[in-house]
């Protein structure tokens, strides 16, 4: 099986959030299980700055996006059994930040369009393209749009992973043709329209062959209006192809026994080094050197859905407990101000560091005793898994991946891996905090056993890779891969069972490239061989022809889904589209 993994970020090349950790870890895990795997990413400025001497220039071509005829360079490198491809366009990706630009829609529309265009220049023709979030949501759309004309595109199956439903890629309907180069049929049949806006993620959900969320619980939550951000009707309608696959972590990268980033190493069998890490953390943050006082820690973005309003309500009650409190993160100014003032109120017992510091984050994971995640919603979460790996016992709300990864402590049978609470309530959170501190102070042996159980949990990517292999097999009709472990059996959700048409072999795809496409050039260093991008001023806008062709776009599903999730109001743009 050949899988092309398309993402907007991936470690170690570029990172802003959890998607990068997934995209950097899952493909090597798939490759280890015998899948021919490649990853395709934008060639951001920061990637060029750090990895230019490792990149090999392959070729360049031109990508048509509406009236634009833009240069696209293709680079690659081999790492961890995976081929990593990078798409170059200085206008779109030569910027200091990955996201947050006014033209993000155009940038990632170009990226999605370029992924489909550059298939001809890759080392293999994929059986599956695995897309992630709204930044790659147009790939299934473009494949179906091109598949009307060329059968080879219809052989490619698509899988979409939703990492966070809150970010959907919403734009004015008038952007459909002028920005994304699509005809209005995609709006008329409801595929790309939601609440009067173009919704790229909705289109991908409807047109992809399989859809998964990043935890089984989150997959179920997405059918609930509280979590779905107006997409509950769509996801309920597409429930037949929706599943949940729990993310993992890199067990070698996050290994307290060998991690060079922490002051002292330790294992679940010999935890003595953690005391030294705690002492070092207290010293670094100006906390009192009290080895018997538990440290409650948070490493988080400071935004509402992380449950920070609960902490704000009972901060005084928390600090009445015999604890120290540590927080690392940045976000909303209101929360930054609150925690800054709280640290001033409780000096030497509370330490706040605004921003993000990788070295400090690892010192916190290793040196803290309790890790607090009271999230309103959490699709998967990686911090609780990392914390457990380092023997820092999590305290979490039962939502999304937090519920799937943290087993609540049960004193009567000495079981569990952390502390949990179900209701989104500051009182409930405070109750379990008190329980955790009580156990730490008064029953150290029981707390030590709890800590050891947490450290022994297996959150490796092997389990997750096996689950994805089953999804790939379902959509391609391929034979199922290796048998699943007991842990996989407990965590798996429904996957599409209807076998799709077997993927057809690539038939001289490279020959099918237009005569205008550039031929691959000899491999060279990226620093030396990057061709100068053509002058954008030479582009001549083209008048888009109206298309009346019929596409296989899950139109019937789209219409049902649209009726299941009717907008509250119809704006002028919606009326114009209808």
Secondary structure, DSSP 8 states (H G I E B T S, - for coil): -EEEEE-S-BTTTB-SSHHHHHHHHHHHHHHHTT-EEEEEEE--HHHHHHHGGG-EEEEEEEEEETTEEEEEEEEEEEETTEEEEEEE-HHHH-SS-SS--TTHHHHHHHHHHHHHHGGGGSSS--SEEEEETGGGTHHHHHHHHHHTT-HHHHT-EEEEEES-TT---EEETTHHHHTT---THHHHTSTTEETTEEEHHHHHHHHSSEEEESSHHHHHHTTSHHHHTT-HHHHHHTGGGEEE------TTTS-TTT-TTSSS---SS--HHHHHHHHHHHHHHT----TTSEEEEEE--BSGGGTHHHHHHTHHHHHHSSEEEEEEE-B-HHHHHHHHHHHHHTTTTEEEEES--HHHHHHHHHH-SEEEE--S--SS-SHHHHHHHTT-EEEEESSHHHHHH--B-BGGGTB-SEEEE-SS-HHHHHHHHHHHHHHHHH-HHHHHHHHHHHHT----HHHHHHHHHHHHHHHHT----S---HHHHHH------S---------SGGGGS-TTS-------BHHHH------GGG--------------S-HHHHHHHHHHT--S---HHHHHH-
